[in-house]
Amino acid sequence: MVVPGILTSDGAGVNLRRIIGSPQLNMLDPFLLLDEFGSNNPEDYIAGFPPHPHRGFETITYMLNGKFHHQDSTGNEGHLTDGSVQWMTAGRGVIHSEMPEQTEGLVRGFQLWLNLPKDKKMIPPAYKDIPAENIPRVDFPGGTAKVIAGEFMGATGPGQPHTGMFYYDIELQSEKELSIPVIDGWNAFLYVYEGTILIDQTVKKDQLAVLGKAGDCQIKAADQGAQFIVAAGKPLNEPVSRGGPFVMNTRSEIIQAFTDYQTGVLDKV
């Protein structure tokens, strides 16, 4: 299954491409959303993401280029720069902002929403700033991989998800091949952000491929090479109820999240 991203906007008017969380692919358990943002035009990103709430999941923001500043209601503060990752566990509730620190030049990256299991949705919120130099880089014949979470060719990523998953950023040179092990039964995808790859079908720039649930994924870059992110996760197989920035298991829990936010106790419960 190959899914194209759709152009939309979020936050205070940040233009982005939504790949998971779109009408074509609502979710891929345990992944709730995948956005790519990227532009050389400050008008596309300068408004950023002013303070907004979350509950019930984790956000993983991976910055390819550019600088963003993060603050949240628990006192955490951090800076996203080229190649860095912001791993935020909303848990029982947090209010945070993500604002660009530059007024010109390229800003480009991804935000992935990872669902929390039912028994962890109300854990205390947490935040981890992962600088680029702390993300392992694996060189292999024909390419490189950055290991954000999980294990790959002996390297372990710094991300610490609350459910089984991995997340890599991979570059493959022209017509080189790579096999990526995926645990049977896990949901896996790859998203091409430069070039073209060949699996059992062609996947071009700005397209996501949902991978099979059994066996390793065999990937070959087309003649111009390719860059892509690939992630896989163990399905939670639990009910999902969404309400804007909140993701819980029942509608009543969503109503409670809105009540907690409106009464100012969301990050204090």
C-alpha positions as CSV (number, residue, x, y, z in Angstrom):
1,M,0.0,0.0,0.0
2,V,1.4,3.4,-1.1
3,V,0.0,6.6,0.4
4,P,0.7,10.1,-0.8
5,G,1.0,12.9,1.7
6,I,-1.6,15.7,1.7
7,L,-0.8,19.3,2.0
8,T,-2.4,21.0,5.0
9,S,-1.5,23.4,7.8
10,D,-1.4,23.1,11.6
11,G,-0.4,25.2,14.7
12,A,-0.6,28.9,13.9
13,G,-0.4,28.3,10.2
14,V,2.6,26.1,9.6
15,N,2.4,24.5,6.1
16,L,3.1,20.8,6.2
17,R,2.5,17.5,4.5
18,R,0.3,15.0,6.5
19,I,1.1,11.4,5.8
20,I,-0.4,9.4,8.7
21,G,-3.6,10.9,10.1
22,S,-5.0,11.7,6.7
23,P,-8.2,10.4,5.0
24,Q,-6.0,7.9,3.1
25,L,-4.3,6.5,6.2
26,N,-6.1,7.4,9.5
27,M,-3.5,5.6,11.7
28,L,-1.2,2.6,11.6
29,D,-1.3,1.2,15.2
30,P,0.6,2.3,17.3
31,F,1.4,5.3,15.0
32,L,-1.3,8.0,15.1
33,L,0.2,10.8,12.9
34,L,3.2,11.6,10.7
35,D,3.8,15.1,9.4
36,E,6.6,16.4,7.3
37,F,7.3,20.2,7.5
38,G,9.7,21.9,5.2
39,S,10.2,25.2,3.4
40,N,12.7,27.9,2.6
41,N,9.9,30.4,3.0
42,P,9.6,31.8,6.5
43,E,5.9,32.5,6.0
44,D,5.4,28.8,5.8
45,Y,6.7,28.1,9.3
46,I,7.4,31.4,11.3
47,A,4.1,31.3,13.2
48,G,5.1,28.0,14.7
49,F,3.1,26.0,17.2
50,P,2.0,28.3,20.1
51,P,1.0,26.7,23.5
52,H,-1.3,23.8,23.1
53,P,-2.2,20.7,25.1
54,H,-1.6,17.0,24.7
55,R,-2.6,13.8,26.6
56,G,-2.3,10.1,26.0
57,F,0.6,9.7,23.5
58,E,4.2,10.7,22.7
59,T,5.5,13.1,20.1
60,I,8.8,12.5,18.3
61,T,10.1,15.6,16.4
62,Y,13.1,14.9,14.2
63,M,14.7,18.0,12.7
64,L,16.6,17.6,9.5
65,N,17.3,21.3,9.1
66,G,16.5,24.4,11.2
67,K,16.0,25.5,14.7
68,F,13.0,25.3,17.0
69,H,12.5,26.2,20.7
70,H,10.4,24.0,23.0
71,Q,8.8,25.0,26.3
72,D,6.2,23.2,28.3
73,S,4.1,23.5,31.4
74,T,6.2,21.2,33.5
75,G,9.2,23.5,33.2
76,N,11.0,21.7,30.4
77,E,12.8,23.7,27.8
78,G,15.0,22.7,24.9
79,H,16.3,23.5,21.5
80,L,15.9,21.5,18.3
81,T,18.7,22.0,15.8
82,D,19.9,20.3,12.6
83,G,19.7,16.5,13.1
84,S,18.3,16.6,16.6
85,V,15.2,15.0,18.2
86,Q,12.7,16.1,20.7
87,W,11.0,13.2,22.4
88,M,8.0,14.3,24.5
89,T,5.8,12.0,26.5
90,A,2.5,13.8,27.1
91,G,1.2,11.1,29.4
92,R,-1.5,12.5,31.7
93,G,-1.2,16.0,30.3
94,V,1.1,18.8,29.2
95,I,0.9,22.1,27.5
96,H,3.8,23.0,25.3
97,S,4.9,25.2,22.5
98,E,7.3,24.7,19.5
99,M,8.5,27.9,18.0
100,P,11.0,28.5,15.2
101,E,14.2,30.4,16.2
102,Q,15.2,31.4,12.7
103,T,13.6,33.9,10.4
104,E,15.1,32.8,7.1
105,G,16.5,29.7,5.5
106,L,15.4,26.1,5.4
107,V,13.3,24.5,8.1
108,R,12.6,20.8,7.6
109,G,11.7,17.8,9.7
110,F,9.1,15.3,10.8
111,Q,6.8,14.8,13.7
112,L,5.6,11.3,14.6
113,W,2.8,10.6,17.1
114,L,3.3,7.3,19.0
115,N,0.3,6.1,21.0
116,L,0.7,5.1,24.6
117,P,-0.8,1.8,26.0
118,K,-3.9,2.1,28.1
119,D,-2.1,1.5,31.3
120,K,0.5,4.3,30.5
121,K,-1.8,7.0,29.2
122,M,-1.8,8.8,32.6
123,I,1.8,8.5,33.5
124,P,3.7,11.7,34.4
125,P,4.7,13.8,31.4
126,A,8.4,13.7,30.4
127,Y,10.7,15.3,27.9
128,K,14.0,14.3,26.3
129,D,16.2,16.5,24.1
130,I,18.4,14.4,21.9
131,P,21.2,16.3,20.2
132,A,22.4,15.1,16.8
133,E,25.7,13.9,18.1
134,N,23.9,11.4,20.5
135,I,22.1,9.7,17.6
136,P,24.2,6.7,16.4
137,R,25.2,6.7,12.7
138,V,25.8,3.3,11.1
139,D,27.7,3.1,7.8
140,F,27.1,0.1,5.7
141,P,28.0,-0.8,2.1
142,G,26.0,1.6,0.0
143,G,24.6,3.8,2.6
144,T,24.1,5.1,6.2
145,A,21.5,4.9,8.9
146,K,20.8,7.1,11.8
147,V,19.2,5.1,14.7
148,I,16.7,7.3,16.6
149,A,15.1,4.4,18.4
150,G,15.5,0.6,18.5
151,E,18.4,-1.4,17.3
152,F,20.1,-1.5,13.9
153,M,23.3,-3.3,12.9
154,G,24.5,-3.3,16.5
155,A,23.7,0.3,17.3
156,T,20.9,1.3,19.8
157,G,19.1,4.6,19.4
158,P,18.6,7.0,22.4
159,G,14.8,7.1,22.1
160,Q,13.0,5.3,24.8
161,P,9.4,4.5,23.7
162,H,6.8,3.1,26.1
163,T,6.0,0.4,23.6
164,G,8.0,-1.8,21.2
165,M,9.2,0.3,18.1
166,F,12.1,1.4,16.0
167,Y,12.8,4.5,14.0
168,Y,15.6,5.0,11.5
169,D,16.7,7.7,9.0
170,I,18.4,6.0,6.0
171,E,20.3,7.1,3.0
172,L,20.9,4.6,0.2
173,Q,23.2,5.3,-2.7
174,S,22.2,4.7,-6.4
175,E,20.9,1.2,-7.0
176,K,22.2,-0.1,-3.6
177,E,20.1,-2.6,-1.6
178,L,19.3,-3.0,2.1
179,S,17.4,-5.5,4.1
180,I,15.6,-4.2,7.3
181,P,14.5,-6.8,9.8
182,V,11.0,-6.2,11.1
183,I,9.4,-8.3,13.9
184,D,6.6,-10.4,12.6
185,G,3.2,-8.8,13.4
186,W,4.6,-5.3,13.8
187,N,3.2,-2.5,11.7
188,A,5.9,-0.9,9.6
189,F,6.2,2.0,7.1
190,L,8.7,3.9,5.2
191,Y,8.4,7.5,3.9
192,V,10.6,8.7,1.1
193,Y,11.7,12.3,1.4
194,E,14.3,12.3,-1.4
195,G,14.7,10.1,-4.4
196,T,12.9,6.8,-5.2
197,I,13.0,3.3,-3.8
198,L,11.9,0.0,-5.0
199,I,10.3,-2.6,-2.8
200,D,7.6,-4.8,-4.2
201,Q,6.5,-1.6,-5.9
202,T,8.0,1.9,-6.6
203,V,7.8,4.5,-3.9
204,K,8.6,8.0,-4.9
205,K,9.4,11.2,-3.0
206,D,6.5,12.4,-0.7
207,Q,5.0,8.9,-0.6
208,L,4.6,6.4,2.3
209,A,4.6,2.7,1.9
210,V,2.9,0.4,4.4
211,L,5.1,-2.7,4.7
212,G,4.1,-6.3,5.1
213,K,3.7,-7.8,8.6
214,A,6.0,-10.8,8.0
215,G,9.6,-11.1,6.9
216,D,12.4,-8.6,6.4
217,C,11.8,-5.5,4.2
218,Q,14.0,-5.6,1.0
219,I,14.8,-2.2,-0.3
220,K,16.6,-1.0,-3.4
221,A,17.4,2.6,-4.3
222,A,16.6,3.9,-7.8
223,D,19.4,5.3,-9.9
224,Q,19.4,8.7,-8.2
225,G,19.6,7.2,-4.7
226,A,17.1,7.8,-1.9
227,Q,16.6,9.1,1.6
228,F,13.8,7.8,3.8
229,I,12.6,7.3,7.3
230,V,11.4,3.8,8.3
231,A,9.6,2.9,11.5
232,A,7.8,-0.1,12.9
233,G,5.9,-0.7,16.1
234,K,4.1,-3.4,18.0
235,P,0.3,-2.9,17.6
236,L,-1.5,-2.0,20.9
237,N,-4.8,-3.4,19.6
238,E,-6.7,-1.1,21.9
239,P,-9.7,1.2,21.3
240,V,-8.6,4.6,20.1
241,S,-10.7,7.7,20.8
242,R,-9.4,11.1,19.5
243,G,-10.3,14.6,20.3
244,G,-8.0,17.1,18.7
245,P,-4.8,17.1,20.8
246,F,-6.0,14.2,23.0
247,V,-5.8,10.5,22.3
248,M,-7.5,8.2,24.8
249,N,-9.4,4.9,24.8
250,T,-13.0,6.1,25.4
251,R,-15.1,9.2,24.5
252,S,-15.6,9.9,28.2
253,E,-11.8,10.1,28.7
254,I,-11.6,12.7,25.9
255,I,-14.4,14.8,27.5
256,Q,-12.5,14.6,30.8
257,A,-9.3,15.7,29.1
258,F,-11.0,18.8,27.6
259,T,-12.5,19.5,31.1
260,D,-9.1,19.2,32.7
261,Y,-7.6,21.6,30.1
262,Q,-10.4,24.2,30.4
263,T,-10.2,24.2,34.2
264,G,-6.4,24.5,34.2
265,V,-5.6,21.1,35.8
266,L,-4.6,19.1,32.7
267,D,-0.9,19.0,33.7
268,K,-1.6,18.8,37.4
269,V,-3.9,15.7,37.7
